[in-house]
Amino acid sequence: KMHHFKTLSAYLQYLGLPQPEHPMLSVFSAIGDGFLPCPKESSPPIINDCYTISFKKIVQGELNYGRTKYDFNNGALFFIAPRQVLQWDSSVVFEQKGFSINFHEDFIKGTELAHQIKKYGFFSYSANEALHLSPKEEKQIEAIVENIDLEYQNNQDEFSKEIIISQLSTLLKYANRFYERQFINRKALLNDLLEQFNQQLVNYFDSGQMQDKGIPSIEQIAERLSVSQRYLSDTLKKETGKTSTEHLQFFLIDEAKNILLDPNKTISEVAYALGFEYPHYFSRLFKKKEGISPSEYRDKYKLN
């Protein structure tokens, strides 16, 4: 049975970490000379109701976040949203530098940040798409964390929470900017991602799986590419202006045009070959994308 921690203190207690100064917020920071407390050696899959923003270096081993294994040697910032599945084993060795901020989702309830945070895709990425910071970016993030840590350690007053939340919001805005940079730097990889995406569809179609098992979901394609569905969609949208679903539809229409040129196949057969369960779904999509129905297309391009 999956273990679900509903409070921050129960989660920290499970990790074997000190109890928080605030019931809904904890800050561990080892910027400078401090050391991060080491969490427990291994853990079966667990979920909790907190957000986590961590900057860590994993010296060896890997951490599972969702269904993705994550290993990194240089410092990486990673983001965990409430109720995401986490798991790690005893082979993981964290370098004891960095920071970890955990806050319960109720900590930001009713604030502007509660709306903003939902828009940040990086909270739901598979963790192998963590944010790799340059030394300069690392310094900028550390400065914000020091401010949060100061407020957290001080005798908290009526302003503390507001100040901490605004600092958290700033931290996430920087993270968003740095992710953009990472996307741009990985442009070559991104073109590659679209090619791989299409290649998966070609393999799927050529091997007859589309006809047998139906059109693959974006999630299935992402899984074969070892990226998360959200990352695949965000990346394709950012680079091409089209969603992953649109790219899937382009592929289907493209193949449809080839098959439609075979006069011996009925429109239904074309639809089934492409994995559509119902031919009218196929006809509707074709007409929506091409402006004419499959049979009109066939008449128009009939080989004389």
C-alpha positions as CSV (number, residue, x, y, z in Angstrom):
1,K,0.0,0.0,0.0
2,M,1.3,3.4,-0.9
3,H,2.2,5.5,2.1
4,H,0.6,8.9,2.0
5,F,1.8,11.7,4.3
6,K,-0.8,14.4,4.8
7,T,1.2,16.8,7.0
8,L,4.6,18.2,6.6
9,S,5.8,17.0,10.0
10,A,4.7,13.4,9.4
11,Y,6.6,13.5,6.1
12,L,9.8,14.9,7.7
13,Q,9.5,12.5,10.6
14,Y,9.4,9.7,8.1
15,L,12.5,11.0,6.4
16,G,14.2,11.2,9.8
17,L,14.7,15.0,9.4
18,P,14.3,17.6,12.2
19,Q,10.8,18.9,12.8
20,P,9.9,22.2,11.0
21,E,10.0,25.6,12.6
22,H,6.6,26.3,11.0
23,P,3.9,23.6,10.8
24,M,3.6,24.1,7.0
25,L,7.1,25.1,5.9
26,S,10.6,23.7,6.4
27,V,13.9,25.0,5.0
28,F,17.1,23.1,5.1
29,S,20.0,25.0,3.7
30,A,23.7,24.0,3.4
31,I,24.8,27.0,1.4
32,G,28.2,28.0,2.4
33,D,29.7,25.7,5.1
34,G,26.6,24.0,6.4
35,F,25.6,20.4,5.7
36,L,22.2,19.1,4.6
37,P,20.8,16.5,7.0
38,C,20.8,13.2,5.1
39,P,17.4,11.7,4.5
40,K,16.8,8.0,5.2
41,E,18.7,5.5,3.1
42,S,15.9,4.1,1.0
43,S,12.2,4.4,0.6
44,P,9.4,2.4,-1.0
45,P,7.1,4.5,-3.2
46,I,5.5,7.4,-1.1
47,I,3.4,10.4,-1.7
48,N,2.8,13.5,0.4
49,D,0.8,16.8,0.2
50,C,3.8,19.1,0.0
51,Y,5.7,21.0,-2.7
52,T,9.4,20.4,-2.6
53,I,12.1,22.6,-4.3
54,S,15.5,21.1,-3.9
55,F,19.0,21.8,-5.1
56,K,21.2,18.7,-4.8
57,K,24.0,16.9,-6.2
58,I,23.7,13.2,-6.4
59,V,27.1,11.6,-6.1
60,Q,25.9,8.2,-7.1
61,G,22.7,6.1,-7.5
62,E,19.4,7.3,-8.8
63,L,16.2,8.7,-7.5
64,N,12.8,7.7,-8.9
65,Y,10.3,10.4,-9.4
66,G,7.1,9.3,-11.0
67,R,8.2,6.6,-13.4
68,T,11.4,8.1,-14.3
69,K,14.9,7.4,-13.0
70,Y,17.0,10.4,-12.4
71,D,20.7,10.6,-12.0
72,F,22.8,13.8,-12.2
73,N,26.3,14.7,-11.2
74,N,26.3,18.5,-11.4
75,G,23.9,20.5,-9.3
76,A,20.3,20.3,-10.4
77,L,17.2,21.9,-9.2
78,F,14.2,19.7,-9.0
79,F,10.6,20.3,-8.2
80,I,8.1,17.9,-6.7
81,A,4.4,18.6,-6.6
82,P,1.9,17.2,-4.1
83,R,0.9,13.6,-4.6
84,Q,3.7,12.7,-7.0
85,V,5.2,9.3,-6.4
86,L,8.8,9.3,-5.0
87,Q,11.1,6.4,-4.4
88,W,14.8,5.8,-3.9
89,D,17.1,3.0,-2.8
90,S,20.2,2.7,-0.7
91,S,22.6,3.2,-3.6
92,V,21.8,7.0,-3.6
93,V,24.4,9.2,-2.1
94,F,23.6,12.9,-1.9
95,E,26.4,15.4,-1.6
96,Q,25.6,17.3,1.6
97,K,25.4,20.7,-0.1
98,G,22.5,22.5,-1.4
99,F,19.1,23.2,0.0
100,S,15.6,21.7,0.3
101,I,12.4,23.7,0.8
102,N,9.2,21.9,1.6
103,F,5.9,23.5,2.1
104,H,2.4,22.1,2.5
105,E,0.0,23.0,-0.3
106,D,-2.2,24.8,2.3
107,F,0.7,27.1,3.1
108,I,0.0,29.1,-0.1
109,K,-3.8,28.6,-0.2
110,G,-5.6,31.8,-1.1
111,T,-2.4,33.6,-2.3
112,E,-1.5,34.6,-5.8
113,L,1.3,31.9,-5.7
114,A,-1.4,29.2,-5.4
115,H,-2.6,30.1,-8.9
116,Q,0.9,30.7,-10.4
117,I,2.4,27.5,-9.2
118,K,-0.2,25.5,-11.2
119,K,1.2,27.1,-14.4
120,Y,4.7,25.9,-13.8
121,G,5.1,22.8,-15.9
122,F,8.3,21.8,-14.2
123,F,6.5,20.6,-11.1
124,S,5.0,17.8,-13.1
125,Y,8.0,16.9,-15.3
126,S,9.6,13.6,-14.8
127,A,12.6,14.4,-12.7
128,N,15.2,13.5,-15.5
129,E,14.1,16.9,-16.8
130,A,15.5,18.7,-13.8
131,L,17.0,22.1,-14.2
132,H,20.7,22.1,-14.6
133,L,22.1,25.4,-13.3
134,S,25.1,27.3,-14.5
135,P,27.3,28.5,-11.6
136,K,26.0,32.1,-12.1
137,E,22.4,30.9,-11.9
138,E,23.2,28.8,-8.9
139,K,24.4,32.0,-7.1
140,Q,21.2,33.8,-8.0
141,I,19.0,31.0,-6.6
142,E,21.2,30.7,-3.5
143,A,20.7,34.4,-2.7
144,I,16.9,34.0,-2.7
145,V,17.1,30.8,-0.6
146,E,19.3,32.7,2.0
147,N,16.5,35.3,2.3
148,I,13.9,32.6,2.8
149,D,16.1,30.9,5.3
150,L,16.7,34.1,7.3
151,E,12.9,34.7,7.5
152,Y,12.4,31.1,8.5
153,Q,15.0,31.1,11.2
154,N,14.0,34.5,12.6
155,N,11.2,35.0,15.1
156,Q,8.4,34.9,12.7
157,D,6.0,37.9,12.7
158,E,2.9,38.9,10.7
159,F,5.1,39.7,7.7
160,S,7.1,36.6,7.6
161,K,4.7,34.4,5.6
162,E,4.0,37.1,3.1
163,I,7.8,37.7,2.6
164,I,8.6,34.0,2.3
165,I,5.8,33.5,-0.2
166,S,7.0,36.4,-2.3
167,Q,10.5,35.1,-2.2
168,L,9.3,31.6,-3.3
169,S,7.4,33.2,-6.1
170,T,10.6,35.0,-7.2
171,L,12.6,31.8,-7.0
172,L,10.0,30.1,-9.3
173,K,10.1,32.9,-11.8
174,Y,13.9,32.6,-12.1
175,A,13.5,28.8,-12.4
176,N,11.1,29.4,-15.3
177,R,13.6,31.7,-17.0
178,F,16.4,29.2,-16.6
179,Y,14.2,26.4,-18.0
180,E,13.6,28.6,-21.1
181,R,17.4,28.9,-21.4
182,Q,17.7,25.1,-21.0
183,F,15.1,24.6,-23.8
184,I,16.9,26.9,-26.1
185,N,20.3,25.2,-25.4
186,R,18.7,21.9,-26.2
187,K,17.2,23.0,-29.5
188,A,19.3,20.5,-31.4
189,L,18.0,17.8,-29.1
190,L,14.5,19.1,-29.6
191,N,14.4,18.8,-33.3
192,D,15.6,15.4,-32.6
193,L,12.7,14.8,-30.2
194,L,10.2,15.6,-33.0
195,E,12.0,13.2,-35.3
196,Q,12.0,10.5,-32.7
197,F,8.3,11.2,-32.0
198,N,7.5,10.7,-35.7
199,Q,9.8,7.7,-35.9
200,Q,7.9,6.0,-33.1
201,L,4.6,6.6,-35.0
202,V,6.2,5.2,-38.2
203,N,7.4,2.1,-36.3
204,Y,4.0,1.7,-34.7
205,F,2.2,2.0,-38.0
206,D,4.6,-0.2,-40.0
207,S,4.5,-3.0,-37.5
208,G,0.7,-3.1,-37.8
209,Q,0.3,-2.2,-34.1
210,M,-1.9,0.8,-35.0
211,Q,-4.4,-1.4,-36.7
212,D,-4.3,-4.0,-33.9
213,K,-4.1,-1.8,-30.8
214,G,-5.5,1.5,-32.0
215,I,-3.8,4.9,-32.1
216,P,-1.1,5.2,-29.4
217,S,-1.6,7.8,-26.6
218,I,0.8,10.6,-26.2
219,E,1.7,9.0,-22.9
220,Q,2.7,5.7,-24.6
221,I,4.9,7.6,-27.1
222,A,6.5,9.6,-24.3
223,E,7.2,6.5,-22.4
224,R,9.0,4.9,-25.4
225,L,11.1,8.1,-25.7
226,S,11.8,8.0,-21.9
227,V,10.5,11.5,-21.3
228,S,7.4,12.6,-19.5
229,Q,4.2,13.3,-21.3
230,R,4.2,16.9,-20.0
231,Y,7.8,17.5,-21.2
232,L,7.2,16.0,-24.6
233,S,4.1,18.2,-25.0
234,D,5.7,21.4,-23.7
235,T,8.8,20.9,-25.8
236,L,7.0,20.3,-29.1
237,K,4.6,23.1,-28.4
238,K,7.4,25.5,-27.6
239,E,9.5,24.5,-30.6
240,T,6.9,24.0,-33.3
241,G,3.9,25.9,-32.0
242,K,1.9,22.7,-32.3
243,T,0.8,20.3,-29.5
244,S,1.9,16.7,-29.4
245,T,-1.7,15.7,-30.3
246,E,-1.6,17.9,-33.4
247,H,1.7,16.2,-34.4
248,L,0.0,12.9,-34.0
249,Q,-2.9,14.0,-36.1
250,F,-0.6,15.3,-38.9
251,F,1.0,11.9,-39.0
252,L,-2.4,10.2,-39.3
253,I,-3.7,12.5,-42.0
254,D,-0.4,12.1,-43.9
255,E,-0.7,8.4,-43.9
256,A,-4.4,8.5,-44.7
257,K,-3.6,10.5,-47.9
258,N,-1.2,7.7,-49.0
259,I,-3.7,4.9,-48.3
260,L,-6.6,6.9,-49.8
261,L,-4.8,6.8,-53.2
262,D,-5.4,3.0,-53.2
263,P,-8.9,2.8,-54.9
264,N,-9.5,-0.7,-53.6
265,K,-9.7,0.3,-49.9
266,T,-12.9,1.6,-48.5
267,I,-12.9,4.7,-46.3
268,S,-13.7,2.4,-43.3
269,E,-10.6,0.2,-44.1
270,V,-8.5,3.3,-44.2
271,A,-9.8,4.4,-40.8
272,Y,-9.2,0.9,-39.3
273,A,-5.7,0.7,-40.7
274,L,-4.9,3.9,-38.9
275,G,-6.2,2.6,-35.6
276,F,-9.5,4.6,-35.5
277,E,-12.2,2.6,-33.7
278,Y,-15.0,4.3,-35.6
279,P,-14.7,5.4,-39.3
280,H,-16.8,8.6,-38.7
281,Y,-14.1,9.8,-36.2
282,F,-11.6,9.5,-38.9
283,S,-13.7,11.2,-41.5
284,R,-14.5,14.1,-39.1
285,L,-10.8,14.6,-38.3
286,F,-9.8,14.5,-41.9
287,K,-12.4,17.0,-42.9
288,K,-11.5,19.3,-40.0
289,K,-7.8,19.3,-41.0
290,E,-8.1,19.2,-44.8
291,G,-11.3,21.0,-45.4
292,I,-12.7,18.1,-47.6
293,S,-13.9,14.6,-46.7
294,P,-11.7,11.5,-47.4
295,S,-13.9,10.6,-50.4
296,E,-13.7,14.1,-51.8
297,Y,-10.0,13.9,-51.4
298,R,-9.9,10.6,-53.2
299,D,-12.0,11.9,-56.1
300,K,-9.8,15.0,-56.4
301,Y,-6.5,13.1,-56.5
302,K,-7.6,10.0,-58.3
303,L,-4.8,8.7,-60.5
304,N,-6.2,9.1,-63.9
